[in-house]
Amino acid sequence: MLALDVGNRLNVFLDGIREVFYKVLFFYKEYIYKYEEKLLKK
């Protein structure tokens, strides 16, 4: 049972990291996109 509990916690932890990673990636893409738009307008 202990291994199962550790596994569940690890899964929750990894899901959290994945969620944060995707959010950061999304904001990064948005930022780059807006930044490139500004550069192109000049």
PDB file of N, CA, C, O and CB in Angstrom:
ATOM      1  N   MET A   1       0.830  -1.214   0.000  1.00  0.00           N
ATOM      2  CA  MET A   1       0.000   0.000   0.000  1.00  0.00           C
ATOM      3  C   MET A   1       0.867   1.268   0.000  1.00  0.00           C
ATOM      4  O   MET A   1       0.498   2.291  -0.576  1.00  0.00           O
ATOM      5  CB  MET A   1      -0.941   0.004   1.227  1.00  0.00           C
ATOM      6  N   LEU A   2       2.020   1.171   0.656  1.00  0.00           N
ATOM      7  CA  LEU A   2       2.900   2.349   0.751  1.00  0.00           C
ATOM      8  C   LEU A   2       3.384   2.778  -0.637  1.00  0.00           C
ATOM      9  O   LEU A   2       3.401   3.966  -0.958  1.00  0.00           O
ATOM     10  CB  LEU A   2       4.113   2.049   1.669  1.00  0.00           C
ATOM     11  N   ALA A   3       3.776   1.802  -1.447  1.00  0.00           N
ATOM     12  CA  ALA A   3       4.262   2.112  -2.797  1.00  0.00           C
ATOM     13  C   ALA A   3       3.157   2.778  -3.626  1.00  0.00           C
ATOM     14  O   ALA A   3       3.421   3.687  -4.413  1.00  0.00           O
ATOM     15  CB  ALA A   3       4.760   0.824  -3.502  1.00  0.00           C
ATOM     16  N   LEU A   4       1.924   2.312  -3.439  1.00  0.00           N
ATOM     17  CA  LEU A   4       0.786   2.873  -4.176  1.00  0.00           C
ATOM     18  C   LEU A   4       0.573   4.331  -3.778  1.00  0.00           C
ATOM     19  O   LEU A   4       0.329   5.190  -4.626  1.00  0.00           O
ATOM     20  CB  LEU A   4      -0.501   2.048  -3.912  1.00  0.00           C
ATOM     21  N   ASP A   5       0.670   4.597  -2.475  1.00  0.00           N
ATOM     22  CA  ASP A   5       0.494   5.967  -1.969  1.00  0.00           C
ATOM     23  C   ASP A   5       1.566   6.895  -2.541  1.00  0.00           C
ATOM     24  O   ASP A   5       1.273   8.011  -2.968  1.00  0.00           O
ATOM     25  CB  ASP A   5       0.544   5.986  -0.420  1.00  0.00           C
ATOM     26  N   VAL A   6       2.813   6.416  -2.541  1.00  0.00           N
ATOM     27  CA  VAL A   6       3.926   7.203  -3.083  1.00  0.00           C
ATOM     28  C   VAL A   6       3.707   7.432  -4.575  1.00  0.00           C
ATOM     29  O   VAL A   6       3.957   8.525  -5.083  1.00  0.00           O
ATOM     30  CB  VAL A   6       5.289   6.490  -2.832  1.00  0.00           C
ATOM     31  N   GLY A   7       3.242   6.405  -5.272  1.00  0.00           N
ATOM     32  CA  GLY A   7       2.965   6.509  -6.703  1.00  0.00           C
ATOM     33  C   GLY A   7       1.905   7.550  -6.989  1.00  0.00           C
ATOM     34  O   GLY A   7       2.036   8.343  -7.921  1.00  0.00           O
ATOM     35  N   ASN A   8       0.841   7.545  -6.173  1.00  0.00           N
ATOM     36  CA  ASN A   8      -0.235   8.523  -6.353  1.00  0.00           C
ATOM     37  C   ASN A   8       0.270   9.940  -6.132  1.00  0.00           C
ATOM     38  O   ASN A   8      -0.060  10.856  -6.887  1.00  0.00           O
ATOM     39  CB  ASN A   8      -1.393   8.226  -5.397  1.00  0.00           C
ATOM     40  N   ARG A   9       1.064  10.107  -5.100  1.00  0.00           N
ATOM     41  CA  ARG A   9       1.612  11.441  -4.814  1.00  0.00           C
ATOM     42  C   ARG A   9       2.526  11.901  -5.934  1.00  0.00           C
ATOM     43  O   ARG A   9       2.525  13.074  -6.305  1.00  0.00           O
ATOM     44  CB  ARG A   9       2.376  11.440  -3.482  1.00  0.00           C
ATOM     45  N   LEU A  10       3.305  10.973  -6.470  1.00  0.00           N
ATOM     46  CA  LEU A  10       4.221  11.293  -7.565  1.00  0.00           C
ATOM     47  C   LEU A  10       3.419  11.711  -8.797  1.00  0.00           C
ATOM     48  O   LEU A  10       3.780  12.668  -9.481  1.00  0.00           O
ATOM     49  CB  LEU A  10       5.137  10.079  -7.892  1.00  0.00           C
ATOM     50  N   ASN A  11       2.333  10.992  -9.076  1.00  0.00           N
ATOM     51  CA  ASN A  11       1.481  11.326 -10.220  1.00  0.00           C
ATOM     52  C   ASN A  11       0.884  12.717 -10.073  1.00  0.00           C
ATOM     53  O   ASN A  11       0.876  13.495 -11.027  1.00  0.00           O
ATOM     54  CB  ASN A  11       0.365  10.294 -10.375  1.00  0.00           C
ATOM     55  N   VAL A  12       0.385  13.032  -8.884  1.00  0.00           N
ATOM     56  CA  VAL A  12      -0.201  14.350  -8.627  1.00  0.00           C
ATOM     57  C   VAL A  12       0.874  15.422  -8.804  1.00  0.00           C
ATOM     58  O   VAL A  12       0.629  16.472  -9.396  1.00  0.00           O
ATOM     59  CB  VAL A  12      -0.818  14.419  -7.195  1.00  0.00           C
ATOM     60  N   PHE A  13       2.052  15.142  -8.286  1.00  0.00           N
ATOM     61  CA  PHE A  13       3.185  16.062  -8.384  1.00  0.00           C
ATOM     62  C   PHE A  13       3.562  16.301  -9.847  1.00  0.00           C
ATOM     63  O   PHE A  13       3.759  17.442 -10.267  1.00  0.00           O
ATOM     64  CB  PHE A  13       4.394  15.512  -7.605  1.00  0.00           C
ATOM     65  N   LEU A  14       3.662  15.214 -10.616  1.00  0.00           N
ATOM     66  CA  LEU A  14       4.025  15.331 -12.036  1.00  0.00           C
ATOM     67  C   LEU A  14       2.944  16.052 -12.827  1.00  0.00           C
ATOM     68  O   LEU A  14       3.253  16.828 -13.732  1.00  0.00           O
ATOM     69  CB  LEU A  14       4.273  13.945 -12.640  1.00  0.00           C
ATOM     70  N   ASP A  15       1.676  15.804 -12.496  1.00  0.00           N
ATOM     71  CA  ASP A  15       0.574  16.505 -13.164  1.00  0.00           C
ATOM     72  C   ASP A  15       0.684  18.003 -12.897  1.00  0.00           C
ATOM     73  O   ASP A  15       0.465  18.818 -13.794  1.00  0.00           O
ATOM     74  CB  ASP A  15      -0.803  15.965 -12.681  1.00  0.00           C
ATOM     75  N   GLY A  16       1.019  18.355 -11.680  1.00  0.00           N
ATOM     76  CA  GLY A  16       1.167  19.764 -11.311  1.00  0.00           C
ATOM     77  C   GLY A  16       2.292  20.413 -12.104  1.00  0.00           C
ATOM     78  O   GLY A  16       2.142  21.523 -12.614  1.00  0.00           O
ATOM     79  N   ILE A  17       3.414  19.718 -12.205  1.00  0.00           N
ATOM     80  CA  ILE A  17       4.567  20.240 -12.955  1.00  0.00           C
ATOM     81  C   ILE A  17       4.197  20.398 -14.424  1.00  0.00           C
ATOM     82  O   ILE A  17       4.536  21.399 -15.055  1.00  0.00           O
ATOM     83  CB  ILE A  17       5.799  19.303 -12.805  1.00  0.00           C
ATOM     84  N   ARG A  18       3.496  19.397 -14.966  1.00  0.00           N
ATOM     85  CA  ARG A  18       3.104  19.427 -16.375  1.00  0.00           C
ATOM     86  C   ARG A  18       2.186  20.616 -16.640  1.00  0.00           C
ATOM     87  O   ARG A  18       2.322  21.312 -17.647  1.00  0.00           O
ATOM     88  CB  ARG A  18       2.406  18.108 -16.777  1.00  0.00           C
ATOM     89  N   GLU A  19       1.249  20.836 -15.719  1.00  0.00           N
ATOM     90  CA  GLU A  19       0.299  21.946 -15.867  1.00  0.00           C
ATOM     91  C   GLU A  19       1.040  23.280 -15.877  1.00  0.00           C
ATOM     92  O   GLU A  19       0.785  24.137 -16.724  1.00  0.00           O
ATOM     93  CB  GLU A  19      -0.749  21.924 -14.726  1.00  0.00           C
ATOM     94  N   VAL A  20       1.964  23.447 -14.923  1.00  0.00           N
ATOM     95  CA  VAL A  20       2.748  24.683 -14.838  1.00  0.00           C
ATOM     96  C   VAL A  20       3.591  24.851 -16.097  1.00  0.00           C
ATOM     97  O   VAL A  20       3.689  25.949 -16.646  1.00  0.00           O
ATOM     98  CB  VAL A  20       3.653  24.678 -13.580  1.00  0.00           C
ATOM     99  N   PHE A  21       4.198  23.758 -16.549  1.00  0.00           N
ATOM    100  CA  PHE A  21       5.044  23.793 -17.742  1.00  0.00           C
ATOM    101  C   PHE A  21       4.253  24.258 -18.955  1.00  0.00           C
ATOM    102  O   PHE A  21       4.723  25.098 -19.722  1.00  0.00           O
ATOM    103  CB  PHE A  21       5.654  22.413 -18.009  1.00  0.00           C
ATOM    104  N   TYR A  22       3.030  23.703 -19.133  1.00  0.00           N
ATOM    105  CA  TYR A  22       2.206  24.089 -20.274  1.00  0.00           C
ATOM    106  C   TYR A  22       1.783  25.551 -20.185  1.00  0.00           C
ATOM    107  O   TYR A  22       1.743  26.249 -21.198  1.00  0.00           O
ATOM    108  CB  TYR A  22       0.974  23.194 -20.363  1.00  0.00           C
ATOM    109  N   LYS A  23       1.469  26.016 -18.980  1.00  0.00           N
ATOM    110  CA  LYS A  23       1.076  27.421 -18.805  1.00  0.00           C
ATOM    111  C   LYS A  23       2.227  28.342 -19.149  1.00  0.00           C
ATOM    112  O   LYS A  23       2.043  29.343 -19.841  1.00  0.00           O
ATOM    113  CB  LYS A  23       0.606  27.682 -17.366  1.00  0.00           C
ATOM    114  N   VAL A  24       3.426  28.003 -18.662  1.00  0.00           N
ATOM    115  CA  VAL A  24       4.614  28.808 -18.953  1.00  0.00           C
ATOM    116  C   VAL A  24       4.880  28.814 -20.451  1.00  0.00           C
ATOM    117  O   VAL A  24       5.177  29.859 -21.032  1.00  0.00           O
ATOM    118  CB  VAL A  24       5.847  28.269 -18.188  1.00  0.00           C
ATOM    119  N   LEU A  25       4.774  27.641 -21.076  1.00  0.00           N
ATOM    120  CA  LEU A  25       5.000  27.517 -22.513  1.00  0.00           C
ATOM    121  C   LEU A  25       3.999  28.371 -23.283  1.00  0.00           C
ATOM    122  O   LEU A  25       4.358  29.047 -24.247  1.00  0.00           O
ATOM    123  CB  LEU A  25       4.898  26.045 -22.953  1.00  0.00           C
ATOM    124  N   PHE A  26       2.743  28.335 -22.850  1.00  0.00           N
ATOM    125  CA  PHE A  26       1.685  29.100 -23.503  1.00  0.00           C
ATOM    126  C   PHE A  26       1.953  30.602 -23.401  1.00  0.00           C
ATOM    127  O   PHE A  26       1.871  31.321 -24.397  1.00  0.00           O
ATOM    128  CB  PHE A  26       0.321  28.763 -22.883  1.00  0.00           C
ATOM    129  N   PHE A  27       2.273  31.068 -22.201  1.00  0.00           N
ATOM    130  CA  PHE A  27       2.549  32.498 -22.005  1.00  0.00           C
ATOM    131  C   PHE A  27       3.790  32.914 -22.786  1.00  0.00           C
ATOM    132  O   PHE A  27       3.851  34.018 -23.328  1.00  0.00           O
ATOM    133  CB  PHE A  27       2.733  32.818 -20.503  1.00  0.00           C
ATOM    134  N   TYR A  28       4.772  32.029 -22.841  1.00  0.00           N
ATOM    135  CA  TYR A  28       6.004  32.297 -23.579  1.00  0.00           C
ATOM    136  C   TYR A  28       5.701  32.475 -25.065  1.00  0.00           C
ATOM    137  O   TYR A  28       6.197  33.407 -25.698  1.00  0.00           O
ATOM    138  CB  TYR A  28       7.024  31.156 -23.371  1.00  0.00           C
ATOM    139  N   LYS A  29       4.876  31.568 -25.621  1.00  0.00           N
ATOM    140  CA  LYS A  29       4.494  31.666 -27.037  1.00  0.00           C
ATOM    141  C   LYS A  29       3.756  32.967 -27.308  1.00  0.00           C
ATOM    142  O   LYS A  29       4.034  33.655 -28.290  1.00  0.00           O
ATOM    143  CB  LYS A  29       3.618  30.469 -27.446  1.00  0.00           C
ATOM    144  N   GLU A  30       2.812  33.301 -26.431  1.00  0.00           N
ATOM    145  CA  GLU A  30       2.037  34.534 -26.583  1.00  0.00           C
ATOM    146  C   GLU A  30       2.972  35.740 -26.561  1.00  0.00           C
ATOM    147  O   GLU A  30       2.836  36.659 -27.369  1.00  0.00           O
ATOM    148  CB  GLU A  30       0.969  34.655 -25.464  1.00  0.00           C
ATOM    149  N   TYR A  31       3.918  35.724 -25.631  1.00  0.00           N
ATOM    150  CA  TYR A  31       4.863  36.834 -25.468  1.00  0.00           C
ATOM    151  C   TYR A  31       5.723  36.988 -26.725  1.00  0.00           C
ATOM    152  O   TYR A  31       5.889  38.094 -27.237  1.00  0.00           O
ATOM    153  CB  TYR A  31       5.762  36.607 -24.224  1.00  0.00           C
ATOM    154  N   ILE A  32       6.263  35.881 -27.213  1.00  0.00           N
ATOM    155  CA  ILE A  32       7.101  35.904 -28.415  1.00  0.00           C
ATOM    156  C   ILE A  32       6.290  36.421 -29.603  1.00  0.00           C
ATOM    157  O   ILE A  32       6.778  37.217 -30.405  1.00  0.00           O
ATOM    158  CB  ILE A  32       7.670  34.489 -28.720  1.00  0.00           C
ATOM    159  N   TYR A  33       5.044  35.956 -29.703  1.00  0.00           N
ATOM    160  CA  TYR A  33       4.175  36.357 -30.804  1.00  0.00           C
ATOM    161  C   TYR A  33       3.949  37.868 -30.797  1.00  0.00           C
ATOM    162  O   TYR A  33       4.072  38.526 -31.830  1.00  0.00           O
ATOM    163  CB  TYR A  33       2.834  35.620 -30.722  1.00  0.00           C
ATOM    164  N   LYS A  34       3.621  38.406 -29.635  1.00  0.00           N
ATOM    165  CA  LYS A  34       3.386  39.856 -29.510  1.00  0.00           C
ATOM    166  C   LYS A  34       4.686  40.625 -29.754  1.00  0.00           C
ATOM    167  O   LYS A  34       4.674  41.686 -30.378  1.00  0.00           O
ATOM    168  CB  LYS A  34       2.813  40.203 -28.104  1.00  0.00           C
ATOM    169  N   TYR A  35       5.787  40.098 -29.269  1.00  0.00           N
ATOM    170  CA  TYR A  35       7.080  40.738 -29.438  1.00  0.00           C
ATOM    171  C   TYR A  35       7.462  40.805 -30.920  1.00  0.00           C
ATOM    172  O   TYR A  35       7.943  41.833 -31.398  1.00  0.00           O
ATOM    173  CB  TYR A  35       8.155  39.986 -28.640  1.00  0.00           C
ATOM    174  N   GLU A  36       7.244  39.698 -31.642  1.00  0.00           N
ATOM    175  CA  GLU A  36       7.545  39.657 -33.073  1.00  0.00           C
ATOM    176  C   GLU A  36       6.662  40.632 -33.834  1.00  0.00           C
ATOM    177  O   GLU A  36       7.114  41.276 -34.780  1.00  0.00           O
ATOM    178  CB  GLU A  36       7.361  38.236 -33.625  1.00  0.00           C
ATOM    179  N   GLU A  37       5.391  40.744 -33.419  1.00  0.00           N
ATOM    180  CA  GLU A  37       4.473  41.692 -34.066  1.00  0.00           C
ATOM    181  C   GLU A  37       5.023  43.107 -33.940  1.00  0.00           C
ATOM    182  O   GLU A  37       5.004  43.875 -34.901  1.00  0.00           O
ATOM    183  CB  GLU A  37       3.052  41.606 -33.440  1.00  0.00           C
ATOM    184  N   LYS A  38       5.512  43.448 -32.750  1.00  0.00           N
ATOM    185  CA  LYS A  38       6.073  44.782 -32.515  1.00  0.00           C
ATOM    186  C   LYS A  38       7.289  45.010 -33.402  1.00  0.00           C
ATOM    187  O   LYS A  38       7.462  46.098 -33.952  1.00  0.00           O
ATOM    188  CB  LYS A  38       6.455  44.960 -31.030  1.00  0.00           C
ATOM    189  N   LEU A  39       8.130  43.993 -33.545  1.00  0.00           N
ATOM    190  CA  LEU A  39       9.333  44.120 -34.371  1.00  0.00           C
ATOM    191  C   LEU A  39       8.962  44.295 -35.839  1.00  0.00           C
ATOM    192  O   LEU A  39       9.591  45.080 -36.549  1.00  0.00           O
ATOM    193  CB  LEU A  39      10.240  42.890 -34.196  1.00  0.00           C
ATOM    194  N   LEU A  40       7.948  43.570 -36.296  1.00  0.00           N
ATOM    195  CA  LEU A  40       7.537  43.641 -37.694  1.00  0.00           C
ATOM    196  C   LEU A  40       6.924  44.995 -38.044  1.00  0.00           C
ATOM    197  O   LEU A  40       7.040  45.464 -39.176  1.00  0.00           O
ATOM    198  CB  LEU A  40       6.546  42.534 -38.001  1.00  0.00           C
ATOM    199  N   LYS A  41       6.278  45.613 -37.071  1.00  0.00           N
ATOM    200  CA  LYS A  41       5.617  46.900 -37.327  1.00  0.00           C
ATOM    201  C   LYS A  41       6.611  48.035 -37.527  1.00  0.00           C
ATOM    202  O   LYS A  41       6.291  49.036 -38.168  1.00  0.00           O
ATOM    203  CB  LYS A  41       4.684  47.242 -36.183  1.00  0.00           C
ATOM    204  N   LYS A  42       7.817  47.886 -36.981  1.00  0.00           N
ATOM    205  CA  LYS A  42       8.818  48.952 -37.090  1.00  0.00           C
ATOM    206  C   LYS A  42       9.337  49.095 -38.519  1.00  0.00           C
ATOM    207  O   LYS A  42      10.185  49.947 -38.785  1.00  0.00           O
ATOM    208  CB  LYS A  42       9.985  48.679 -36.141  1.00  0.00           C
TER     209      LYS A  42
END
